[in-house]
Amino acid sequence: MRCLVLRPEIALILVVSGTVGYGHSVQVDAPPPPPWTDDLQAAADANNRFALDLYAKLRETPGNVFLSPYSVHTALAMTTTGTKGVTRDEMVKVLHLPADEGRVPAAGDLGRYYGHPRKEFSLSVANALWGQKGLPWRAEFLTLQKGRFGASLHEADFATNHEADRLHINKWVEDKTRDRVRELLKPGSITPQTVMVLANAIHFKGTWKTKFDPTRTRDATFHLADDTTATVPLMYVNAKARNGIVSDPVNRKLITRVLELPYTGGELSLVVILPALPDGLPAVERQLTAETLKTWIAGLRETQLGVSLPRFKQEQAFSLPEQLKALGMVRAFGAGADFTGMLDSGGISISAVQHKAFVEVNEEGTEAAAATAVTGEKSPDPIPFVADHPFLFLIRDARHGTILFLGRVEQP
């Protein structure tokens, strides 16, 4: 009998295989999902590429990592539909969305595809938009948000009642994540300068197709990357599961093992990537792209084997502007941001992208929840130019750049 042992701090890359739906809250009498199309596949592929790009930035900080890149991608895709010019070009590139503006809302259509009731597991996703009342929101932007992302406009009064609106948005997130994500927006994150908040919330709860036996959970030694050890609760199950190995193509040396554990119903699964050595995770992460992950998973084969997986629970929060800027989404956060596709008067820039996530893996199955909020504020007024201290000056040919005169003023 073969037994695959998964150690918690080594197996940090946990992928829910199958695109988890987003965009609409599900009603019992919801219509059947639309057929899968090339646009839906493009949106799903874009999400996956963005997921690994963002993870590559977040893993630069040591320690556990858990987030829903799906939630982040959705919230930013919603935001992208209100952008123009260079702002839109940068966001589309970072999110790997289609260049054709008409195909971008397919990121919201995924919610209609996945947003139907299931008996096997619980999956709920919702989007919402809060906008400062009295502003000239573009009708086509609001229509798209409601029709494609399921996000109707909630009028807010950030200018005079921002704290109450912050609490209201947090309560919405808590309700949509079954209280697993609390206080997404911290005090001070919403100010009188805030004009809009776009939010996504997702919650998943599923049971294993073959459950772990609680009576076989044991405290076990966990080998850390720095050669020290810790004691963790290790679950055990003997089950049919797809698994495989990734080897170096030159010397055939084992790089990592890959396991896929299905949830009841078979539509979703947990993929675990286990490096060959305790200190091997960084090398595996450097190889990880959407394309390599797809190849690794395609190579898995079903066998009966023993699986030992740590029982764990994580909660994490991220402020993502710096990571998004590093990926190339720069203009949206500055004074030159162009959100005229959202608001007739423009004058908005993204002030924050807040994300919180929760996951618990135990003998029964997995529960995970996450939420993302994109906050937009009035672009700051230009800083006054006050020459009240020594300065340089020059007189130049404005067309060709020739400096004709150059000087310094220390005392007028």
N, C-alpha and C positions, 0 to 999 in steps of 0.2 A: 504493500500500500504506500503510495506516495503522499507526502505531507508537505504543504506549502506554508511556511511560517512567515507571517507579516508583522514586522516590528513597527510600532507607531511612529517614532520620529524619523524612521527611514522612509516609510511609505507615506510621504507627505503629498504626493500627487494623486488626488482622488477625483476621478472624472465621472460624472453622471452621464452615461452613454445614452444617446438619444436626445434630441433637442427638447428641453423642457419648455412648455408653452408659456406665452406671455401675451398680454394685451387686453384681455377682457375677463371680467368676473363671470363665472359660469352659473347659469340658471338651469334648473331641472328640465325645463322645456326648451333648452337651447337647440337651435337648428343643427343639423349634422355638419361636421367640419367640411370645408371646401376641399377639392382634390389637390394633391401635391403638385406644384408647378415648378418650372425652372426658376421663377422669381423667388419662390419659397426656399428652394435649394440654395440659391445664391445668398439669400439672407442668412440661412443656417451656416453656410460656409464662411460668410463674413464674420458671424459671431464667433466661430471657432478660431479663426485666425487672430481676431482681436483678443480672444481669451488668452492665448499663449503669448501674444505680445505684451499684454498687461501683466501677466504672471511673471514674465521675464524681468520686468521692472520691480515688482513687489518682492521677488525672491532675493533681491540684492541685500535686503535686511535680514539678518539671521533670525531663526525661530520659525514656529509654525505659521502657516498661511492658510486662510480659508476665506473665500469670497464667492459671489455669484457674478462672474463676468457677463452672464446672460442678462442679469438685471441692469448692470452698468451699461451694456451695449444698448439695451432697449431704451433706457432713459436718455442716452445721448443720441440715439437715432430719432427719438421724438423731438429732441432739441434741434437736430440737424434740419428738420423740415421747415424750420423758421429762419434759416440762414441764407445768405447770399454771398456771392463773390469769393474772395480768398478764404473767408471764414468757413464757407460751405466746403470749398475744395479741400481744406485741411482736415475737417471733420470727416468727410467722406473717405479720404485716404486712410486716416487712422482707424476708422471703423470698418474699412474694407468694403464699404457699400458700393453699389453700382454707380457709375458716373452719371447714368441717365437719371435725372431728377424724378421722373415718374415711377422708377422702380424702387426708390428708397423706402416708401411706406410698406413694402413687403415685409419689412422687419416687424411691423405691427400686425400684418396678416397672419403671421405665425401664431398669434394668439387665438385667432379664429380657428386655425387648424387644430391646435391642441386644446382649445377651450371647450371641451365637451365632457359631460359626466362620465366617470369610470367607476366600476364596482371594485376593481382590484386595488386601487390606491387613491390617495387624495392629492390633487394637484390644483392649486388655485393661484392665479396671477392677476394683478390689476394695475392699471395706470391711471394717473390723475393729473390734472393741471389746475394750479391756483394762479390767478392773475389779478393784479391791482385793478380795482374797479375804476371806471372812468377813463381808462386808457383806450386808444383806438386799435384794439386787437383786430388783425386782419381776418375777415370772415372765412376766406379759403383755408387759412391755417387752422382755425377752430373746427371747421368742417372735417378737415383731414384728421385732426387729432381724435375727434369723436368717432368718425366712421372707420378709420383704419387701426387706431390704437385703443379705442374704447375709452378715451379720456375726455370727458366733458369739462368745460370751464367752470371752476368754482370761483366766484368773485371774492376777493380778499381785500382787506383794508390794511395792508402792511404799513402804510404811511402813518396811521394814527393808532393801530391796534396790532402791531407786529407780534407781540408776545402771545396774545390770544390765538393768532393764526398759527404760530409755531406749535402750540399745544394741540391745536386742531389737526394739523398735518401729522404730528406724531401719533395722535390717537387713531387716525386713519391707517397708518402703517402698522400699529399694534393690532388693530382689528384684522387687517388683511394677512398678517403673518401669525395669527393665533397667539399673540402676545410673546412671540419669540424674538422679535426685534423691537426694542424699546428705546425711546429718545434718540431717534435717528438724527434729529436736528438739535444740537446742544444749545443752551442759552447763549445768546449773542450771535448765533448763526443767521438769524433773521433780523433785519434792521429796517428802519424807516426808508432806506434806499432800495430795499428789495422790491422788485416789481413782478417776479414770477417764480414759481417753483414747479418743476416737472418731476413726478415721482413714479417709481415702479416698485411693486412689492410682490414677492413670490414665496409660496410655502409648499413644501412637498413632504408627504409622509407615506412610506411604503414598507411592506413586510418582505422578508426574504422569501424566495421561492422555496428554498430549503432552509429552515430556521436553525440557528445555532442552539445547542443544548445548554441551557443555563447551568446544569449540574456539572458540566465539563469545563466551565470557565475556571481558570486557575491563575494565581499570581505567577508571573514568569519573569525571567531576566530579559531586559531590553538593552541591546548594545548600541550605545551612542557613538556618534561620528568621532568624538575625541578620545575613544578607547575606554571611556567610563561606562558604567552600567546603571540601570534603574529597574525598579520592579513595577510591572504593569499587569492589569487583568487581561489575560489572553483567552479569547473565545475559541471554540473548536466546532467544526462540522465536517462531516464526510458527505460530499455532494457531487453531482455532475456540474461541471463548470468549464467554460472556455478558458484556456490558458495557453501560454507559449513562452518562448525565450527569445531574446534579442542578443545576437553575438556579433563580435567584431568581424567584419567581412574578410579581414586580412589574416589574423591569427586565430580566428574562431573562438576567441576567449569570451566567456559569458559576460555580458554587460548588464542585463536586467531581465527579470521575469515579469510577465504581465498576466493578470487574472481578471476575469469578468464574472461578477456574481449577479445573477438576475433577481429582480424583485418580482413579486407575484404578478402574473399577467404577462411578463416577458417584454413589455414595452420599454421599460427603463431598467438600467443595470448600473452597478458600481464597478468601475475599472480601477484596479490598483497596480501601480508600477513600482516594483521592488528591485532596487539595485543589487548587484551581486555582493557588494561589500558595504559595511556600515558607513564608510566615508565616501561612497560612490554616487550619492545623490547629485552633487553639483555637476559631475560629468554627464549624467543622464539628462539633467535639466538643460544643459547647453545644446544637446541634440534635439530637444523637444520642440517641434513645430506642429502646426495643424496637419501638414502632409505626413510627417514621420509618425505621428500618433495614429492617423488613419491607416497607415501601412502596418503598424504594429498590431492594431486591433483586427485588421483583416486577416492576419496570419494566425489568429488563435484557433485552437481546435478543442472540442469538448471531450473531456475525460472525467472519470470518477477519481476524486482525490481528496485527501484530508486538507483542510484549510484552517489555519490559526490566524485570527485577526484580532488586534487589540480593540477593546471597548474604549471609546473615547468621546469626549464632548468638547467643542470649541466655540468660542464667541470672539469675533474680531471686528474692529472698526477701522476704516481707512478714510483719509482725506486725499483725493486723487488728482488734484490739479497738477502737481509737479510731475507725476508719472505720465499724465496725458500730454503735458507740454513736451516732455522728453520724447514721446512717440511722434510728435509733430503737430499736435493740436494747440497752436500758440495763439493765433489771432482771436479765437473765441473768448480768451480771458483778458484781453487788453482793451484799451480805449478805441482801437480801430475795429472792434468786432462789428459785424454786419448782421443784425437780426431784423432787417426790414421785411423779411418774409413772415415775421411773426407779429410785428407791431409797426403800424404805418409810420410812426414818428421815429422808429429805430431807437438809438441811444441806450441799448442794453449790452452788457457783457456778462459772461458767466463769472460769478464770484466764488462758487464752491461746488464741488461734486462730492457728496458725502455718501458713504456706503457702510452698512453693517450686515454681518452674516452670522448665522448660528447653524451648527450641525451636531447631531448626536447619533452615533452608531453603536448599537447594542445587539443583544441576542435576537430580538424580535425583528429588527430592520433598521431603517434610517429615517430621521426627521431632519429637514433642513429648511431654513428660511433666510431671506435676505431682502434688503430694500436699498434703493438708491434715490437720492434727491439731487437734482441739478437746480441750483439757485442762480437767478439772474438779478442783477442790480442795474440801476441807472449808471451809465458810464460816467466816470468822474469828470468834472469840469476841468478844462485845461488849467494847469498851474500857472498863476500869474507870473509874468517875467518882470522882475523888479531889479533893475541895475543899480543897486544901492551899495555896491562895493567894487573894488578895482576889477577892470575887465579889459579884454583884448577886443580890437575891432579891425575890420578890413573893408576896403572898397574893391569890388571885383567885377569882372565881366560876367554877368549872370548867365549868359548863353554859353560861353566857352570856358569859364572858370578862371580866367587870368586874374591874378591878384594884382591890382594896380596900386593900392596903398594898404599899409598894415601898421597898426599902432597899438598902444596900451594906455589906458586911463587909470592912474592910481589916485588922482585927485582932480576932479573936474574944475 
